[in-house]
Amino acid sequence: MKPIPHTKYQTGVTLLEVMVAITVLSFGLFGLLGLLTNGLKMTSSSQYRTIAAQQLTMMADMIKANPLIEGKYMSLTATNKVGTCLATAGCTSAELPNNDYYLWQKYLEVLPGGKGIVCLDSAPGNGNSTNFQCSGTGRVTVKICWNENARVAISKGGVSGTDASTETCLSEQL
Protein backbone atom coordinates (compact mmCIF):
# COMPACT_ATOMS: atom_id res chain seq x y z
CA MET A 1 0.00 0.00 0.00
CA LYS A 2 1.27 3.34 -1.03
CA PRO A 3 1.18 6.17 1.50
CA ILE A 4 -0.93 9.22 0.58
CA PRO A 5 1.20 12.29 0.28
CA HIS A 6 0.45 14.79 3.03
CA THR A 7 -0.89 17.97 1.48
CA LYS A 8 -2.36 20.90 3.34
CA TYR A 9 -5.99 21.48 2.54
CA GLN A 10 -7.80 24.48 3.90
CA THR A 11 -10.50 23.59 6.38
CA GLY A 12 -12.90 26.04 8.03
CA VAL A 13 -13.15 29.77 7.35
CA THR A 14 -10.69 32.55 7.81
CA LEU A 15 -11.13 35.47 10.14
CA LEU A 16 -11.46 37.83 7.16
CA GLU A 17 -14.38 35.86 5.72
CA VAL A 18 -16.14 35.92 9.09
CA MET A 19 -15.70 39.70 9.37
CA VAL A 20 -17.09 40.25 5.87
CA ALA A 21 -20.12 38.08 6.67
CA ILE A 22 -20.77 39.99 9.91
CA THR A 23 -20.49 43.31 8.06
CA VAL A 24 -22.98 42.25 5.40
CA LEU A 25 -25.35 40.95 8.08
CA SER A 26 -25.11 44.20 10.07
CA PHE A 27 -25.99 46.28 6.98
CA GLY A 28 -29.03 44.11 6.46
CA LEU A 29 -30.10 44.49 10.09
CA PHE A 30 -29.67 48.29 9.92
CA GLY A 31 -31.88 48.30 6.82
CA LEU A 32 -34.57 46.37 8.67
CA LEU A 33 -34.28 48.77 11.61
CA GLY A 34 -34.86 51.68 9.21
CA LEU A 35 -37.94 49.99 7.78
CA LEU A 36 -39.31 49.38 11.27
CA THR A 37 -38.75 53.01 12.32
CA ASN A 38 -40.40 54.34 9.17
CA GLY A 39 -43.33 51.98 9.66
CA LEU A 40 -43.87 53.28 13.20
CA LYS A 41 -43.87 56.88 11.93
CA MET A 42 -46.44 56.07 9.27
CA THR A 43 -48.60 54.25 11.82
CA SER A 44 -48.74 57.28 14.12
CA SER A 45 -49.44 59.54 11.15
CA SER A 46 -52.36 57.40 10.02
CA GLN A 47 -53.64 57.22 13.59
CA TYR A 48 -53.68 61.05 13.79
CA ARG A 49 -55.48 61.26 10.44
CA THR A 50 -58.08 58.76 11.65
CA ILE A 51 -58.69 60.71 14.87
CA ALA A 52 -58.97 63.97 12.92
CA ALA A 53 -61.42 62.45 10.44
CA GLN A 54 -63.54 61.11 13.30
CA GLN A 55 -63.57 64.48 15.06
CA LEU A 56 -64.38 66.27 11.81
CA THR A 57 -67.33 63.96 11.23
CA MET A 58 -68.42 64.23 14.87
CA MET A 59 -68.72 68.02 14.74
CA ALA A 60 -70.38 67.93 11.33
CA ASP A 61 -72.93 65.42 12.65
CA MET A 62 -73.64 67.61 15.72
CA ILE A 63 -74.37 70.56 13.44
CA LYS A 64 -76.50 68.48 11.05
CA ALA A 65 -78.48 67.08 13.99
CA ASN A 66 -79.54 70.62 14.93
CA PRO A 67 -80.42 72.36 11.65
CA LEU A 68 -82.58 75.00 13.32
CA ILE A 69 -79.63 76.36 15.31
CA GLU A 70 -76.92 75.76 12.68
CA GLY A 71 -76.00 79.45 12.61
CA LYS A 72 -75.11 79.42 16.32
CA TYR A 73 -72.19 77.06 15.64
CA MET A 74 -70.27 79.67 13.60
CA SER A 75 -67.11 81.13 15.17
CA LEU A 76 -67.67 79.81 18.68
CA THR A 77 -65.01 80.38 21.31
CA ALA A 78 -66.49 78.47 24.23
CA THR A 79 -63.91 77.80 26.90
CA ASN A 80 -66.22 76.17 29.44
CA LYS A 81 -68.88 73.54 29.15
CA VAL A 82 -72.39 74.45 30.15
CA GLY A 83 -73.01 72.75 33.49
CA THR A 84 -76.62 71.76 32.90
CA CYS A 85 -76.01 70.20 29.47
CA LEU A 86 -74.55 67.01 30.88
CA ALA A 87 -77.17 66.76 33.61
CA THR A 88 -80.67 65.36 33.38
CA ALA A 89 -82.12 68.81 32.57
CA GLY A 90 -80.21 69.01 29.27
CA CYS A 91 -79.32 72.10 27.25
CA THR A 92 -81.27 74.96 25.84
CA SER A 93 -80.87 75.72 22.13
CA ALA A 94 -78.58 78.63 23.08
CA GLU A 95 -76.36 76.47 25.31
CA LEU A 96 -76.04 73.42 23.05
CA PRO A 97 -73.64 74.86 20.43
CA ASN A 98 -71.28 76.22 23.11
CA ASN A 99 -71.26 72.91 24.95
CA ASP A 100 -70.74 70.88 21.75
CA TYR A 101 -67.90 73.17 20.68
CA TYR A 102 -66.22 72.99 24.10
CA LEU A 103 -66.34 69.19 24.15
CA TRP A 104 -65.09 69.02 20.55
CA GLN A 105 -62.11 71.25 21.40
CA LYS A 106 -61.28 68.94 24.32
CA TYR A 107 -61.35 65.91 21.98
CA LEU A 108 -59.01 67.72 19.57
CA GLU A 109 -56.36 67.91 22.31
CA VAL A 110 -55.57 64.26 21.52
CA LEU A 111 -53.93 65.49 18.30
CA PRO A 112 -50.51 67.16 18.71
CA GLY A 113 -51.23 70.87 18.37
CA GLY A 114 -54.80 70.02 17.36
CA LYS A 115 -57.12 72.96 16.71
CA GLY A 116 -60.45 73.28 15.00
CA ILE A 117 -63.03 75.81 13.94
CA VAL A 118 -66.55 75.95 12.52
CA CYS A 119 -67.13 78.83 10.13
CA LEU A 120 -68.59 79.95 6.82
CA ASP A 121 -66.02 79.46 4.06
CA SER A 122 -66.05 79.37 0.29
CA ALA A 123 -62.52 77.86 0.02
CA PRO A 124 -62.22 75.13 2.69
CA GLY A 125 -58.69 74.08 1.70
CA ASN A 126 -57.13 77.40 2.74
CA GLY A 127 -55.56 78.20 6.08
CA ASN A 128 -53.69 76.61 8.95
CA SER A 129 -54.06 76.43 12.73
CA THR A 130 -52.80 79.97 13.29
CA ASN A 131 -55.09 81.44 10.61
CA PHE A 132 -57.94 79.26 9.39
CA GLN A 133 -58.74 81.88 6.70
CA CYS A 134 -62.50 81.59 6.91
CA SER A 135 -64.03 83.91 4.31
CA GLY A 136 -67.30 84.44 6.17
CA THR A 137 -69.22 83.50 3.03
CA GLY A 138 -70.16 80.20 1.47
CA ARG A 139 -71.15 77.02 3.22
CA VAL A 140 -70.75 75.89 6.80
CA THR A 141 -67.24 74.40 7.07
CA VAL A 142 -65.54 72.40 9.80
CA LYS A 143 -61.71 72.65 9.80
CA ILE A 144 -59.14 70.74 11.86
CA CYS A 145 -55.34 71.21 11.85
CA TRP A 146 -52.57 69.42 13.77
CA ASN A 147 -48.79 69.19 13.67
CA GLU A 148 -47.51 66.01 12.00
CA ASN A 149 -43.94 66.80 13.09
CA ALA A 150 -44.88 66.51 16.76
CA ARG A 151 -44.93 62.72 16.49
CA VAL A 152 -41.14 62.87 16.29
CA ALA A 153 -40.91 65.32 19.20
CA ILE A 154 -42.97 63.02 21.42
CA SER A 155 -40.38 60.29 20.97
CA LYS A 156 -37.54 62.79 21.60
CA GLY A 157 -36.44 62.58 17.98
CA GLY A 158 -34.63 65.90 18.03
CA VAL A 159 -37.27 68.43 16.98
CA SER A 160 -39.33 70.78 19.07
CA GLY A 161 -42.74 69.85 17.67
CA THR A 162 -43.44 73.47 16.72
CA ASP A 163 -42.43 73.15 13.08
CA ALA A 164 -45.47 74.24 11.08
CA SER A 165 -44.05 72.88 7.83
CA THR A 166 -45.60 69.51 8.52
CA GLU A 167 -48.94 70.83 9.69
CA THR A 168 -51.84 68.85 8.30
CA CYS A 169 -55.38 70.15 7.91
CA LEU A 170 -58.68 68.50 7.05
CA SER A 171 -61.95 70.26 6.27
CA GLU A 172 -65.51 69.35 5.47
CA GLN A 173 -68.26 71.52 4.06
CA LEU A 174 -71.85 70.83 5.08
C-alpha positions, 0 to 999 in steps of 0.5 A, a space after each residue: 500500500 502506497 502512503 498518501 502524500 500529506 498535502 495541506 488542505 484548507 478547512 474552516 473559514 478565515 477570520 477575514 471571511 467571518 468579518 465580511 459576513 458579519 459586516 454584510 449581516 449588520 448592513 441588512 439588520 440596519 436596513 430592517 431597523 430603518 424599515 421598522 422606524 419608518 413603519 412606526 412613523 407612518 402608523 402614528 401619522 395614520 392614527 392622527 389622520 383617523 382621529 382627525 377624520 372622526 372628530 371632523 365627522 363628529 362636529 359635522 354630525 352635531 351641526 347636522 343634527 340641529 339644523 334650526 340652530 346651525 348658525 349658532 355654531 359659527 365662530 364659537 369660542 367656548 372655553 367652558 362647558 355648560 353645566 346643565 347640558 350634561 345633567 338630566 335637565 339638558 341644554 337649551 338651544 342657546 347652550 347646546 352649540 357652546 357645549 358641543 364646541 367645548 367638548 369638541 375642542 377637548 377631543 381635539 387635544 388628543 392630536 398634537 397641536 390640534 385645533 379646529 373651527 366651525 365657520 362659513 367658508 367658500 374655500 375650505 382648503 385654505 388656512 392653517 391652525 394659526 389662521 384658518 382663513 375663513 371667508 365668512 361666506 359660502 357654506 358651513 365648514 368644519 376645519 381641523 389642523 394638527 402638527 404632524 412633526 410633533 410625532 417625532 418630538 414626542 419620541 424625543 427625535 430631536 425636533 421641538 414639535 413646533 415646526 409648522 411645515 408639517 402641519 396637516 389640515 382637514 376640512 368638510 363643508 356641510 
